[in-house]
Amino acid sequence: MARRWTLALVVAAPVDAALTLALPAALAGAADAVLAHPERPAAATPAVLLLAAVLLAGAVAATVLALAGPACSAAATVAQRERFLDHVLALGPQRVGWAAGDLTARLVTAAADAGNRVPAAVGTGTALLTSLGAILGLGVLSPWLALAFLGGVVPGVLLVRLFGQAAGDGFVRYQQAQSAIAARLSGALTGLRSIHAAGAEAGEAARVLAPLPELAATGREFWATQRRTVWQAMLLIAAVELAVLATAGTLVARHALPAGALAAAAGWSALGIGFFEQVEALAGLAHARAGRQRLAEVLDAPAPTPGTAELPPDGPGELRLHRVVVAGESGGAPLLGPLDLTVPGGSTVALVGRSGAGKSLLAAVAGGLRAPDRGIVTLDGVPLDRLSPTARRAAVGYAFERPVLVGRTLGEALEGAGPEQLRAARAAEFVARLPAGPATPPGELRLSGGELQRLGLARLLARPTRVAVLDDATGSLDLVTEFQVTRALTAATAGRTRLVVAHRAAAAARADLVAWLDGGRLRALAPHAELLADPEYRAVLVATAVS
């Protein structure tokens, strides 16, 4: 459908321009025919019918153009947003260097501006061709008319060029200010409870709206430029039309042109100068150029090439991290590593360490959510970065501290989790209380942190993965519910490899091995009972339990 509307736009625009150019000639022909045979009106019938046909065809072309432009723009906007969103998701969390609010502003505003590029370009190009055709028509009537018109073209072209440059730069700055406000607002909404608790509403509002003066100044600057361009264009149009009509009137008075030529000269003069009235279309082009520039800043970021390899069947789920390093920002100390770690297939390894030790980062690297800057991670001997996305997703399952429910309904977001999984995660009771049950849209849910975690665990249990990664996935549960859910998880994931970010000593005690992290490095890998002999390890357990 999008291609059809684009084709209709591209075809209707030149047809409309041609008919618009033919209208002054048809009008002049009809007028001359009527004036030439006042006593025989029937003699003017062919010329009048031709004029009517041109008017009717022009109306049809204009209607198609009015429908095709918005449809083409809407289709292009959808395509731009799909491409942008696909690329952002393909980049992954480590390569996305823009705030969520900034990306949202680009997705909503910049994509819409960029999507209007074809209609704006077709409109501007058609106006230019119409102007050139009108100049040619004036030249056919008389070279003097074309010369009178061309006297205003040079300042008109300069006016258009200056407006396009100023508007394009202004729109980029305007969108940058919009994105800055959106990014700050997104961060404020994330920490809304903390802001209210600290009584920092006024200060946070000032921080969020700090780019507003720049936004207002840029907007005023653009409107001032557009206002100045409009009145200058109006003066230029009036002067050019006056010059052309004065020349045409003189030629008609001298009988160098027929009377009907005056109407044709007036029509072609208006059409010729019409290009310089296209301030709105030129603004649309500036919008589109700025939008494409904003999208390109993200689209030009290289996305990792997805692998194509598959895992060997019936592998034990052994994870190996060899000389893995996650670099810090600006060449600082590594956030993780160098680190070597082997998680035996079917075993449970708890990740223990103080806040900032790298537990969640290691969990992300081990499951392929974060690619290391150096080193290699393998699952059953196959590097994770060489696995196809489908194979990696089938092999590794995650449960997070704050899982996100993605889907049109809760049932779809749970990815096939049924009553058994919901009961195991202690989520069946509150799901059953929902008015629409699993058919409830996620956006209508008002869940506590513990309820959300239980849904995330049910989703994990529904997938028979080789590796299960639990990143503080039970931290919001009370001790009784955590015990019940953990027991059900242990039974449901028996035989799977499990990597558990542990904040409680009980979680570490249930694991086969504990990977003790300190400053991004692996300090020890041993059973919990052995590590308890180290007072520093006991201090870490106390610190993490308190935090």
Order of alpha helices (4+ residues) and beta strands (2+ residues): alpha-alpha-alpha-alpha-alpha-alpha-alpha-alpha-alpha-alpha-alpha-alpha-beta-beta-beta-alpha-beta-beta-alpha-beta-alpha-alpha-alpha-alpha-beta-alpha-beta-alpha-beta-beta-alpha-alpha
